Amino acid sequence: MGRKSKDKVKEKKAKHKAQLAQISAAQAKVNAANALDDPLSPFTAFQRYYRNGLEIDVTCCKVTSVNEETMDWVFNLTKRNMETLYESSEWGWRDKDKKEELNEEAAWYLMCKDKDGKDCAFVHFRFDLEEECEVLYLYEVQMEKEVRRKGLGRFLVTVMSLMAKKYELQKVVCTVFQHNHDSMAFFKEKCRFEVDETSPDAMVDLDEPICYQILSKRISPAVVPLKPLQPQANAATANS
């Protein structure tokens, strides 16, 4: 084997070693986030949303801490809001599959209760690796009709971005149906998400359109000081 060939082998091994180290570091961050008791606890100012006529308390917990009655509500709300969209796609809707996804051991939830203690919205998210990148993945952001278009959705996505920054994850990611125009506008225009590099339509030229896009918001590593939110004054940054 000539010198050039040996150098190429060494270079290849070095790149492989660096890649493994990067994956290991990313997995360590994901593991650390998943080991937390309450990822929302550092953000006391974001545990309440008092604006636009809403008085919402927000808590965070693992799926294993959510009682059966609440999980039934989570599934039923998701079905009411999403079944038609699923049926209009190539995926279709199956109760069993969605229940399994919502109850997956890795699932985390932001749970929102109104002033009467009634469940009114939730976020299903996970700390995970996607394409060797540590991410906070948004699976669901679902709200009852009476709390929509009052800024709560953007507030909850802001909380997700703050968590991702706090726990040193690279980005917040979500999958959105192309024909779900309201959600597309919400994430792209109001939350400033972009088409992720892992989205099928971003990676290859497709002969036929796909029914979804993968969107993401990259998180800056710089720590930005948080401005506490005051009830009724500046508890959120949007009116969506």
Residue, then its C-alpha position, 0 to 999 in steps of 0.5 A: m500500500g502506497r503512502k497516499s493510500k495509507d493517508k486516505v485510510k487514516e483520514k477515513k478512520a479519523k472522520h469516522k471516529a469524529q462522527l461517532a464522537q459527535i453522535s455520542a455527544a448528541q445522544a448524551k444531550v438527548n439522554a440528559a434531557n429525557a432524564l429530567d423530572d420536569p423540563l419546564s421547571p426552569f421557566t417559571a414565567f412560562q408556566r402561565y398564559y394570561r392573555n386575550g381572555l385566557e387564564i391557562d396553567v401549563t405543566c410538563c410531564k412524561v406520558t407515564s405520569v398522565n392518567e388514563e382519563t386525560m390520555d383519552w381526552v388527548f386522543n379524542l382531541t387529536k382525532r377530532n382535529m386531525e382525522t379528516l386531514y389524515e384521511s385526505s392523505e396517503w397515510g390514512w387514519r388508524d385509531k390504534d396507531k395514533k394511540e400507540e404513538l401518543n402513549e409511546e414511552a418516550a413521549w413528553y407532554l405540555m398540558c394546559k388547563d383553563k381557570d376552571g381546571k379543564d384540559c384545553a390544549f396539549v403539546h406532545f413532544r420528544f427529545d430525540l436524535e434525527e439524522e444524528c442531530e439532537v432535536l426536540y420533535l413536536y408531534e402534536v400541538q392540539m387545542e380546543k376550539e375555544v382557546r384557538r387564535k388567542g396566541l396560545g399556540r405560538f406561546l407553546v411553540t416558544v416554550m419548546s424553543l426555550m427548552a431546546k436552547k436550555y438543553e443544548l439541542q440543535k433544533v425544534v422539528c415538526t412534520v406538517f401535512q402540505h394540505n394543512h394550510d393553517s398549520m403550514a402558515f402558523f409554523k412558517e409565518k408566525c413561528r419562523f420554521e423553515v423546510d428542514e434539510t431532511s424533508p423529502d422534497a428538500m433532498v431529492d427532485l420528486d416526480e410526485p408531490i408528497c403529502y407532508q413537509i418536515l419543518s424546523k427551527r434551528i436553535s442558536p447556541a448563544v444564550v438569550p436573556l429571558k424577559p419574564l412574562q407578566p399576567q395580562a401584559n406580556a405573557a406571549t409574543a403572538n396573537s395566533 
